[in-house]
Amino acid sequence: MHRLTGVVIRRYQDLDTWKLTEAFKDEIHRIVLGSPEARHDLRYRGQILDAANRPSSDVAEGFMRFSPGDFARFLDYAVGSVAETERRLHDGIKVQYFPESRCREAFQLARRCTAAIISLKRSQVRYRAECRERDREARRQQTQRRRTRRT
């Protein structure tokens, strides 16, 4: 269970960010597997599909760590994987595996994924800072109660 901007999310599948990364992955698969040239270039196909599969996995894994700091770290990985996938998509255009026009939706989804991941990461960084401050305050109050009992 995670707190995100006042809302409690119990499953990573309920995160809009995860849904976007899944849509991005599906679009990349559609483009690559729809191109005979890309489909038959096993090295290229493996690299781009592996990169496309990682963002949603990173979001899910980070969520399941139940730690805002760990979640933020995995969201960093997810942003990097979106960027890697975009780069490999550009490579596919360059070697004429598919036209740029076929990739517009994927590039749009990549921008949306990146923005959503960064926003989610910021919320986790803020939440982590709030948790730390709350913990410090609780320790301070506990120390003060001990001192009061001694006197």
N, C-alpha and C positions, 0 to 999 in steps of 0.2 A: 504494500500500500504506500502510495506516495502523495504528498501534498504538492499540487501545482496551482499556483495563483488562486489559492482558496478552495480549490476543488480537489477531492480525494479520488485518485485513480487506483483501482485495484488490479487491473490487468494491462499489460503493455499493449495489447491489441486495441485498447480503448484510446490510446494516444493518437491524436491527429498526425503527429510527426511520424509515428510508425506506419500509419496508413499511407502517408505520402511516400515514404521510402519503399513501401511495397508496390505502389503504383509505378514508381520510377523503375524498380527492378523489372516489373512486368513489361513495361514499355521497352526497356533495353533488350529483354529476351525476344520480344516481338520483332524488333528491328534486326537483331543479329540472326535469329533463326529464320527470318524471312528473306535473308540474303544468301543465295547459294555460295557466293564467294566467301563471305564471312563464316558461314556454317562449315565450310570445308577447310578453312585455315584453322587447324586445331589449336595452335598456340595462341593466335589472336582471340579466337572464340573463348578459350579457357580463361585468358586474362581478363577480358572485358566482363564475362559473366561472373567470374569470381569477384571482381571489384563491385559489380552491380548487386551481388547477393549480400555483401557485407553491411551496408548501412542499416538495413532493418534488423539484421542480427545483432549489430552493435547496440542499437537502441534497446532491443529486447534484453540483451545480456546486462547492459548497464542498469536498466530498470530493476532487473531481478537481483542485483547486488544489494538493494535496499539501503543504499548509502548515497547521499547527494554528491559527495566528492567522487566516488567511483562512477556514478552515473554521468557526471560531467566529463570525466576522463573518456568514457566510452563514446560520449557524444562527439568529442574531438576526433576520435577514430572514424566515426560515421561521416563527419564533414570531409575528412581526408579521402574516404572511399568514394564519396559522391564526386569529388574533384578528379580522382583517378579515373572513374568511369567516364566522366565528361571528356577527359583528355584522350582516352582510348576511342571514344566515339568520333572525336575529331580525326584521329588517326585513320579510322575506317572510312571516313569521308575522303580523306586525302588519297587513299589508295583505291578509291572508287568502289568500295564494297556496297555503298548505298549513297544516294544523294542527300545533300544537306536538308532538303525539304522534308524528307522522311524522318529527320531527327528533331524537327522543331519542337514537337510535344515533349520529347525526352529532355531537351535543353530547358524548356519551361519548367518541367517537373524538377530538374536539378536545381534551378534557382529557388523554387518553392521549398524543396527539401532543405537546402542550405539555410534559408531564412528560418524555417521552422526549427531546425536542429540548434541553430545559434540561439534562438529565443528560448528554447527549452533548457539549453545549457545555462543561460543567464539566470533563469528561474531557479535552477538547482544550486548555482553558486550563491545566490541570495539566500536561499533556504538554508544552505550549509552555514552561512555566516550567522543567520538568525539562531540556528541550533547551537552553535558555539557560544553565542552571546547568552542565550538562555542557560546553557550549562555553566558558564562562568558566573552568572548571577546566582544560580542555585548553589554553587560551591561557596560563593562569597557569603550567602545567607546562612549556610550550614556552619561555616567557620565562625560567623558572628554569634550564632546560637550557642556554639560550644564555649566561646569566650564568655558569654553572658552567664551560662550555667556555672562556670568556674568561679565567678566572682560573687 
